Amino acid sequence: MEISLALSNMTANNRKISVEKLSLSFASLTVIEQFSLTVREGEFLAIVGPSGCGKSTLLRIMSGLVKPTDGRVTIDNVEVDGPNPRHNLVFQDHALYPWRTVSQNIAIGLEIQKRSAVEIRDKVGVLLSLVGLESFAGYYPHQLSGGMRQRAALARVLAVDPDVLFLDEPFGALDAMTRLVLQDELVRIHSGKTVVLVTHDVEEALFLADRVIIMSALPGRIREIIPVPEKRPRDRGSTTLAQLKRRVLGILGLEAVVGNTRVPDVNFAI
């Protein structure tokens, strides 16, 4: 069964990403099945679901790192057939080069693009300021905290000015306080870019996203889509976000009651 969910006001002019009848199988295991979705330009979309439901795999297909068995992904009406520096993926692991300083790590994409030394210096300086690492430009990754390393990784991606950011649990390995700080930073630097975030943190999804996609267990399908009506910056303690959190947890089978409706027991074991 295909489930296709899109914004009611989606048009060809503001559609950024289109996922069309996507499926991925490994031998007898179907990971994603008939998955269709549209993402508008400038939207912040979050994807949550049970562990192992295909969230990260979906993100890798969308970014061009994995080819689907069936279906396709288009960005700006061009089919995705491999990685593209305009559509960057940030992993949970920062993946910084240990032999390069923070500044040198941020600069690597600009060096590949053969930008001038002056342009690289200026762009890196702006990004260091943007992510709050001005005082750590000459430090190596092992000298930084986990949160600082993730900031550097985010700055490295932003250096090549992508118009789509795919974020795969970028703050998943960080402590709770650092996560909150970097969530605020992400809101600040979002700046109209199209962002697709995979996360296990329902509060993070609701705080950051315009819509939250809830996936089922394998094979991965869209179970429900939750719009988040609050404007940014959002109050983490708002009644609206609390109600939405309870609704999402109910759909995931982690909350017994959603409003006045009892959610049936669901086994998400895979």
C-alpha positions as CSV (number, residue, x, y, z in Angstrom):
1,M,0.0,0.0,0.0
2,E,1.3,3.4,-1.0
3,I,1.0,6.3,1.4
4,S,1.6,9.7,-0.1
5,L,1.4,12.8,2.2
6,A,2.1,16.3,1.2
7,L,1.4,19.9,2.3
8,S,-2.0,21.0,1.1
9,N,-0.6,24.1,-0.5
10,M,2.3,22.3,-2.3
11,T,2.9,23.5,-5.8
12,A,5.4,22.6,-8.5
13,N,7.1,26.0,-7.8
14,N,7.8,25.4,-4.1
15,R,8.3,21.6,-4.2
16,K,12.0,21.0,-3.3
17,I,12.2,17.3,-2.8
18,S,9.9,14.6,-4.2
19,V,10.1,11.0,-3.0
20,E,8.1,8.8,-5.4
21,K,7.0,5.2,-4.6
22,L,10.4,4.5,-3.0
23,S,11.2,0.9,-2.1
24,L,14.4,-0.8,-0.9
25,S,15.0,-4.5,-0.3
26,F,17.9,-6.6,0.6
27,A,17.2,-10.2,-0.5
28,S,14.0,-11.2,1.4
29,L,14.1,-8.1,3.7
30,T,12.1,-5.1,2.6
31,V,13.4,-2.0,4.4
32,I,11.3,0.7,2.8
33,E,8.1,0.1,0.8
34,Q,6.1,2.4,-1.5
35,F,7.2,5.5,0.3
36,S,6.1,8.8,-1.2
37,L,6.6,12.3,0.2
38,T,7.1,15.9,-0.9
39,V,9.1,18.5,0.9
40,R,8.7,22.2,0.1
41,E,11.5,24.6,-0.4
42,G,12.7,26.0,3.0
43,E,10.8,23.4,5.0
44,F,12.3,21.8,8.1
45,L,11.1,18.2,8.1
46,A,11.7,15.7,10.9
47,I,11.4,11.9,10.7
48,V,10.8,9.8,13.8
49,G,10.0,6.1,14.2
50,P,11.0,2.9,15.9
51,S,14.6,1.8,15.9
52,G,15.5,0.0,12.7
53,C,12.5,1.2,10.7
54,G,14.6,2.6,7.9
55,K,14.8,6.3,8.8
56,S,18.6,6.6,8.2
57,T,18.4,4.4,5.1
58,L,15.7,6.7,3.7
59,L,18.0,9.7,4.4
60,R,20.9,8.1,2.6
61,I,18.7,7.4,-0.4
62,M,17.5,11.0,-0.5
63,S,21.1,12.2,-0.3
64,G,22.3,9.9,-3.1
65,L,24.4,7.6,-1.0
66,V,22.2,4.5,-1.5
67,K,20.2,3.6,-4.6
68,P,16.7,2.4,-4.1
69,T,15.3,-0.9,-5.5
70,D,12.3,0.9,-6.9
71,G,11.1,4.5,-7.2
72,R,13.1,7.6,-7.2
73,V,14.0,10.9,-5.5
74,T,14.1,14.2,-7.2
75,I,15.5,17.5,-5.9
76,D,14.6,20.6,-8.0
77,N,13.0,18.2,-10.5
78,V,16.3,16.5,-11.1
79,E,16.6,12.8,-10.2
80,V,19.1,12.0,-7.5
81,D,21.7,9.5,-8.8
82,G,24.6,10.1,-6.4
83,P,26.0,12.5,-3.8
84,N,25.8,16.2,-4.6
85,P,27.7,19.0,-2.7
86,R,24.5,21.0,-2.8
87,H,22.7,18.3,-0.8
88,N,24.9,17.5,2.2
89,L,24.5,14.8,4.8
90,V,25.6,15.3,8.4
91,F,26.1,12.1,10.4
92,Q,25.9,11.4,14.1
93,D,29.6,10.9,14.0
94,H,31.3,14.2,13.2
95,A,33.7,12.6,10.8
96,L,36.3,15.4,11.1
97,Y,39.8,14.7,9.9
98,P,41.9,14.2,13.0
99,W,45.1,15.6,11.4
100,R,43.4,18.9,10.4
101,T,42.5,21.8,12.7
102,V,39.0,23.1,13.1
103,S,39.7,25.8,10.5
104,Q,41.3,23.3,8.1
105,N,38.3,20.9,8.4
106,I,35.8,23.6,7.7
107,A,37.9,24.8,4.7
108,I,38.2,21.4,3.0
109,G,35.1,21.7,0.8
110,L,36.2,25.2,-0.4
111,E,39.7,23.8,-1.2
112,I,38.1,21.1,-3.3
113,Q,36.2,23.8,-5.1
114,K,39.5,25.6,-5.7
115,R,38.4,28.8,-4.0
116,S,41.1,31.5,-3.4
117,A,43.0,31.6,-0.2
118,V,41.4,34.9,0.7
119,E,37.9,33.6,0.0
120,I,38.6,30.5,2.1
121,R,40.0,32.5,5.0
122,D,37.0,34.9,5.0
123,K,34.4,32.2,4.6
124,V,35.9,30.1,7.4
125,G,36.1,33.1,9.7
126,V,32.4,33.8,9.2
127,L,31.5,30.2,9.9
128,L,33.6,30.0,13.0
129,S,31.7,33.0,14.3
130,L,28.4,31.5,13.3
131,V,28.9,28.3,15.2
132,G,30.8,29.9,18.2
133,L,34.2,28.4,17.6
134,E,36.3,31.6,16.9
135,S,38.5,30.8,19.8
136,F,39.1,27.2,18.7
137,A,40.1,27.7,15.1
138,G,43.6,26.2,15.6
139,Y,42.4,23.2,17.8
140,Y,42.4,19.6,16.6
141,P,39.3,17.4,16.9
142,H,40.6,15.4,19.8
143,Q,41.0,18.7,21.8
144,L,37.3,19.6,21.5
145,S,34.2,18.5,23.3
146,G,31.6,16.5,21.5
147,G,29.4,19.5,21.0
148,M,32.3,21.5,19.6
149,R,33.1,18.7,17.1
150,Q,29.5,18.6,15.9
151,R,29.5,22.4,15.5
152,A,32.7,22.1,13.4
153,A,31.1,19.4,11.3
154,L,28.0,21.5,10.7
155,A,30.2,24.5,9.7
156,R,32.1,22.3,7.3
157,V,28.9,21.4,5.5
158,L,27.7,25.0,5.5
159,A,30.9,26.1,4.0
160,V,29.9,24.9,0.5
161,D,26.5,26.6,0.9
162,P,24.2,23.6,0.4
163,D,20.6,24.3,-0.3
164,V,19.5,21.0,1.3
165,L,20.7,19.6,4.6
166,F,20.2,16.0,5.5
167,L,20.8,15.5,9.3
168,D,21.1,11.9,10.6
169,E,20.9,12.1,14.4
170,P,23.5,14.8,14.5
171,F,23.1,15.4,18.2
172,G,22.4,11.8,19.2
173,A,25.7,11.2,21.0
174,L,25.7,14.4,23.0
175,D,24.7,15.1,26.5
176,A,21.3,16.6,27.1
177,M,22.4,20.2,27.8
178,T,24.7,20.3,24.7
179,R,21.8,19.0,22.6
180,L,19.6,21.8,23.7
181,V,22.3,24.4,22.9
182,L,22.9,22.9,19.4
183,Q,19.2,22.7,18.7
184,D,19.0,26.4,19.3
185,E,22.0,27.0,17.1
186,L,20.4,24.9,14.3
187,V,17.2,27.0,14.5
188,R,19.4,30.2,14.3
189,I,21.3,29.1,11.2
190,H,18.5,27.3,9.4
191,S,17.9,30.5,7.4
192,G,15.5,29.2,4.8
193,K,17.5,26.1,3.8
194,T,15.5,22.9,3.3
195,V,16.3,20.5,6.1
196,V,15.4,16.8,6.6
197,L,16.3,15.6,10.1
198,V,16.2,12.0,11.4
199,T,16.0,11.7,15.2
200,H,14.8,9.4,18.0
201,D,14.1,12.5,20.1
202,V,10.4,13.5,19.8
203,E,10.9,16.7,21.7
204,E,13.8,17.6,19.3
205,A,11.6,16.9,16.3
206,L,8.7,19.0,17.5
207,F,11.0,21.9,18.6
208,L,12.8,22.1,15.3
209,A,10.4,20.9,12.5
210,D,7.6,22.4,10.5
211,R,6.2,18.8,10.1
212,V,7.0,15.5,11.8
213,I,6.8,12.3,9.8
214,I,6.1,9.2,11.9
215,M,7.4,6.0,10.3
216,S,6.1,2.4,10.9
217,A,8.3,-0.6,11.8
218,L,9.7,-2.5,8.8
219,P,8.9,-2.3,6.1
220,G,9.2,1.5,6.6
221,R,6.2,3.5,5.6
222,I,4.7,6.8,6.6
223,R,2.3,6.1,9.5
224,E,1.2,9.7,10.1
225,I,2.3,13.2,9.5
226,I,2.0,15.9,12.3
227,P,2.2,19.6,11.4
228,V,3.7,21.8,14.1
229,P,1.8,25.1,14.0
230,E,4.0,27.2,16.4
231,K,6.2,29.8,14.9
232,R,9.9,30.0,15.8
233,P,11.5,30.7,18.2
234,R,9.4,28.1,20.1
235,D,8.8,27.7,23.8
236,R,10.0,24.2,24.8
237,G,7.4,24.2,27.6
238,S,4.4,25.3,25.6
239,T,1.1,23.5,25.9
240,T,0.9,22.9,22.2
241,L,4.3,21.1,22.0
242,A,3.3,19.0,25.1
243,Q,0.1,18.0,23.4
244,L,1.8,17.1,20.2
245,K,4.5,15.1,22.0
246,R,1.8,13.0,23.7
247,R,0.1,12.5,20.3
248,V,3.4,11.4,18.7
249,L,4.2,9.0,21.5
250,G,0.7,7.6,21.4
251,I,1.1,6.8,17.7
252,L,4.5,5.2,18.4
253,G,2.8,3.0,21.1
254,L,4.7,4.7,23.9
255,E,1.7,6.6,25.4
256,A,-1.5,4.8,26.3
257,V,-4.0,7.6,25.6
258,V,-4.0,10.4,23.0
259,G,-6.6,13.0,24.0
260,N,-9.7,10.9,24.7
261,T,-8.8,8.1,22.3
262,R,-7.1,5.0,23.6
263,V,-4.3,3.8,21.3
264,P,-4.3,0.1,20.6
265,D,-1.3,-1.9,21.6
266,V,1.2,-2.0,18.8
267,N,4.2,-4.3,18.6
268,F,7.1,-2.6,16.9
269,A,9.5,-5.5,17.3
270,I,11.5,-6.2,14.2
